[in-house]
Amino acid sequence: MKKIKILVVDDEKDLCEILKFNLENENFTVDTAYSAEEAITKKLEKYDLLILDIMMGKMSGFKLADKIRKERKLSVPIIFLTAKDTENDTLTGFSLGADDYISKPFSIKQVIARVKAVLNRTGSSGKTEENIMVKNLKIDIDSKKLIIDNTPVNLTKKEFDILKLLIENQGKIFSREEIMDYVWKDDVIVSNRTVDVNIARMRKKLGKYGKALVNRSGYGYCFEADNI
């Protein structure tokens, strides 16, 4: 699956880094720019969402948005950040094609919720996922099936979700808690042992590919194709 790409533009570097850290924890890919002038030099068409501070140095977020819409002819969703909360600013933002408007100070949870809402509303979060291939192992996204050497392998939904998470993020270690949050969410209360049991079952079903499911003691699990 192609990750959603977000560009955060704000002249407060600390704020950029805070947003980057927290949005990446939500599985987004995040770049930052510390001025509108820096942002305009980037390939803005590759981003699925722009988060723009309004009050920056020489070029404001409003001016940047105007250039994005009129000169670049891009329809990428835009969320404005502002320390001011006036009706005129809000109207100006929406007239420039803003999709949302967040006033400072804000909570990180609020920003994440607004980001997800804008992506869902604009359809940017609904990109077609591509099938995942690792040698002769294939995860078919449409049918939600695992195929190894052209033979279907029967996985439970939880097993499939765990495997998909690890393969999409090859080499990244996920703690048991992170896997539980991703796969089980708020469905039921499960223990760390539940993750271990699912991984153990998958190793058997995957045959030689099971070696790629690596347990990093004290940290968690990852998928390492080099082990196959």
C-alpha positions as CSV (number, residue, x, y, z in Angstrom):
1,M,0.0,0.0,0.0
2,K,1.3,3.4,-0.9
3,K,1.5,5.5,2.3
4,I,-0.3,8.8,2.5
5,K,2.3,11.7,2.1
6,I,1.9,14.9,4.1
7,L,3.9,18.1,4.0
8,V,3.9,20.3,7.1
9,V,4.9,23.9,6.5
10,D,5.5,26.1,9.6
11,D,8.3,28.4,10.6
12,E,8.2,26.9,14.1
13,K,10.7,24.1,13.8
14,D,9.7,22.4,17.1
15,L,6.1,22.4,16.0
16,C,7.0,20.8,12.7
17,E,8.9,18.1,14.4
18,I,6.1,17.4,16.9
19,L,3.6,17.1,14.1
20,K,5.9,15.0,12.0
21,F,6.6,12.5,14.9
22,N,2.9,12.1,15.8
23,L,1.6,11.8,12.3
24,E,4.3,9.3,11.4
25,N,3.1,7.3,14.4
26,E,-0.2,7.1,12.6
27,N,1.6,5.5,9.6
28,F,1.7,8.6,7.4
29,T,4.9,9.7,5.6
30,V,5.7,13.3,6.6
31,D,8.0,15.9,5.2
32,T,8.6,19.4,6.7
33,A,9.4,22.8,5.4
34,Y,10.2,25.8,7.6
35,S,9.0,28.5,5.2
36,A,6.6,28.9,2.3
37,E,9.6,29.7,0.1
38,E,11.1,26.3,1.0
39,A,7.8,24.5,0.4
40,I,7.3,26.0,-3.0
41,T,10.6,24.4,-4.2
42,K,9.3,21.0,-3.5
43,K,7.4,18.6,-5.8
44,L,4.1,19.4,-4.2
45,E,2.1,17.2,-6.5
46,K,3.5,14.1,-4.7
47,Y,1.7,15.0,-1.5
48,D,-1.8,13.9,-0.5
49,L,-2.2,16.7,2.1
50,L,-0.6,20.0,3.0
51,I,-0.7,21.5,6.5
52,L,0.2,25.2,6.2
53,D,0.8,27.7,8.9
54,I,-0.7,31.1,7.9
55,M,1.6,33.5,9.6
56,M,5.1,32.9,8.4
57,G,8.0,35.2,7.2
58,K,7.9,36.8,3.8
59,M,5.4,34.6,2.3
60,S,2.3,33.7,4.2
61,G,0.4,30.4,4.2
62,F,-2.4,32.2,2.3
63,K,0.0,33.3,-0.4
64,L,1.5,29.8,-0.7
65,A,-2.0,28.3,-1.0
66,D,-2.9,30.9,-3.7
67,K,0.2,29.9,-5.7
68,I,-0.5,26.2,-5.2
69,R,-4.0,26.6,-6.6
70,K,-3.5,29.2,-9.3
71,E,0.1,28.7,-10.5
72,R,0.6,25.0,-9.8
73,K,-3.0,24.1,-10.6
74,L,-3.0,21.6,-7.7
75,S,-6.2,20.4,-5.9
76,V,-4.3,18.8,-3.1
77,P,-6.2,19.1,0.2
78,I,-5.0,21.9,2.5
79,I,-5.4,22.4,6.3
80,F,-4.4,25.8,7.6
81,L,-2.9,26.3,11.1
82,T,-3.2,29.7,12.7
83,A,-2.6,31.5,16.0
84,K,-5.5,33.8,15.1
85,D,-9.1,32.7,15.1
86,T,-11.0,35.4,13.3
87,E,-14.0,35.1,10.9
88,N,-12.1,37.0,8.2
89,D,-9.1,34.7,8.3
90,T,-11.4,31.7,8.2
91,L,-13.3,33.0,5.2
92,T,-10.0,33.9,3.5
93,G,-8.7,30.4,4.0
94,F,-11.8,28.7,2.7
95,S,-11.9,31.1,-0.3
96,L,-8.4,29.9,-1.2
97,G,-9.6,26.3,-1.3
98,A,-8.8,25.2,2.3
99,D,-10.3,21.9,3.4
100,D,-10.0,22.7,7.1
101,Y,-8.8,25.3,9.6
102,I,-7.2,24.6,13.0
103,S,-6.5,27.3,15.5
104,K,-3.4,27.3,17.8
105,P,-3.0,26.0,20.4
106,F,-4.3,22.6,19.5
107,S,-4.1,19.1,20.8
108,I,-2.3,16.5,18.7
109,K,-5.3,14.3,18.9
110,Q,-7.4,17.1,17.4
111,V,-4.9,17.5,14.5
112,I,-4.8,13.7,13.8
113,A,-8.6,13.6,13.8
114,R,-8.9,16.5,11.5
115,V,-6.3,15.1,9.1
116,K,-8.0,11.8,8.9
117,A,-11.4,13.5,8.4
118,V,-10.1,15.6,5.5
119,L,-8.4,12.6,3.9
120,N,-11.6,10.5,4.1
121,R,-13.7,13.4,2.9
122,T,-11.5,14.2,-0.1
123,G,-10.9,10.6,-1.0
124,S,-7.2,10.9,-0.5
125,S,-7.1,8.0,2.0
126,G,-8.9,5.7,-0.4
127,K,-6.1,5.1,-2.9
128,T,-6.0,1.7,-4.6
129,E,-3.7,-0.6,-2.8
130,E,-1.3,-2.6,-4.8
131,N,-0.6,-6.3,-4.2
132,I,2.5,-7.0,-2.2
133,M,5.1,-9.3,-3.5
134,V,8.1,-10.8,-1.7
135,K,9.8,-13.3,-4.0
136,N,7.1,-16.0,-4.5
137,L,4.9,-14.7,-1.6
138,K,2.0,-12.6,-2.7
139,I,-0.5,-10.7,-0.6
140,D,-3.6,-10.1,-2.7
141,I,-5.2,-7.0,-1.4
142,D,-8.5,-7.3,-3.2
143,S,-9.2,-10.9,-2.2
144,K,-7.5,-10.6,1.2
145,K,-5.6,-13.8,0.5
146,L,-2.0,-15.0,0.9
147,I,-0.5,-16.9,-2.0
148,I,2.8,-18.7,-1.9
149,D,4.3,-20.4,-4.9
150,N,0.9,-20.0,-6.6
151,T,-0.8,-21.8,-3.8
152,P,-3.4,-20.1,-1.5
153,V,-2.5,-20.2,2.2
154,N,-5.4,-20.1,4.6
155,L,-4.8,-17.3,7.2
156,T,-7.3,-15.9,9.7
157,K,-8.1,-12.2,9.4
158,K,-5.9,-11.3,12.3
159,E,-3.0,-13.3,10.9
160,F,-3.5,-11.6,7.5
161,D,-3.5,-8.2,9.1
162,I,-0.4,-8.8,11.1
163,L,1.5,-10.2,8.1
164,K,0.4,-7.3,5.9
165,L,1.5,-4.7,8.6
166,L,4.9,-6.3,8.9
167,I,5.5,-6.8,5.2
168,E,4.4,-3.3,4.3
169,N,7.0,-2.0,6.8
170,Q,9.8,-4.5,6.2
171,G,12.7,-4.1,8.7
172,K,10.7,-1.9,11.1
173,I,10.2,-3.5,14.5
174,F,6.7,-3.4,15.9
175,S,6.2,-4.0,19.6
176,R,3.4,-6.4,20.7
177,E,1.4,-3.4,21.9
178,E,1.7,-1.7,18.5
179,I,0.6,-4.9,16.7
180,M,-2.4,-5.2,19.1
181,D,-3.4,-1.6,18.6
182,Y,-3.2,-2.0,14.8
183,V,-4.9,-5.4,14.5
184,W,-7.3,-5.7,17.4
185,K,-7.9,-1.9,18.0
186,D,-10.7,-1.6,20.4
187,D,-12.4,-4.9,19.6
188,V,-11.4,-7.0,22.5
189,I,-8.9,-7.0,25.3
190,V,-6.0,-9.3,24.4
191,S,-2.7,-10.1,25.9
192,N,0.8,-10.0,24.5
193,R,0.7,-13.7,24.4
194,T,-2.1,-13.5,21.7
195,V,0.4,-11.8,19.3
196,D,3.0,-14.5,20.0
197,V,0.4,-17.3,19.3
198,N,-0.6,-15.7,16.0
199,I,3.0,-15.2,14.9
200,A,3.8,-18.9,15.8
201,R,0.8,-20.1,13.7
202,M,1.8,-18.0,10.8
203,R,5.4,-19.3,10.8
204,K,4.1,-22.8,10.3
205,K,1.7,-21.8,7.6
206,L,4.3,-19.7,5.7
207,G,6.9,-22.6,5.4
208,K,10.3,-21.3,4.4
209,Y,8.9,-17.7,4.5
210,G,8.2,-18.1,8.2
211,K,11.9,-17.4,8.8
212,A,11.3,-13.8,7.7
213,L,9.1,-13.3,10.8
214,V,11.8,-12.3,13.2
215,N,11.4,-11.8,17.0
216,R,13.7,-9.1,18.3
217,S,13.9,-10.0,22.0
218,G,12.7,-7.2,24.2
219,Y,11.5,-5.2,21.2
220,G,8.9,-7.0,19.1
221,Y,8.5,-8.4,15.6
222,C,9.6,-7.5,12.1
223,F,9.6,-9.0,8.6
224,E,13.1,-9.5,7.1
225,A,13.0,-10.9,3.6
226,D,16.8,-11.5,3.7
227,N,16.2,-14.4,6.0
228,I,14.3,-16.4,3.3
